[in-house]
């Protein structure tokens, strides 16, 4: 199992949680972004910087994904792609994205896109808070335990 991070939109608040897990578990990690995203120095972290462009980072993450990998991303279409590869997604707010629920989240995402495309003004996500950080930490630890035993 390896950890892949869709890093361009990663909230700073959850980086320490991820960094501690990487070191504690000697977790091979790939940070994918279209610009330099710094984590603490670690022998377990590899950085992959892709060129700017639509879905370039997503395509690289899919290319690198293997069965039972954990991908941290808030990108639902990307999560759909990695779930089809028998990997698991985790969004920044602690929602696990897997074969049990990805179709539901993809449907909601597509519906909201259609509503916005029709000219409707919708609210964005609520600000990232302490409850989100705690839920992320709980889900992250749960998935690390589950996936590392597979």
Secondary structure, 3 states (H helix, E strand, C coil): CCEEEECCCCCHHHHHHHHHHHHHHCCCEEEEECCCCCCCCCCCEEEEECCCCCCHHHHHHHHHCCCCCEEECCCHHHHHHHHCCCCEEECCCCCEECCCCHHHHHHHHHHHHHHHHCCCCCCCCCCCCHHHHHHHHHHHHHHHHHHHCC
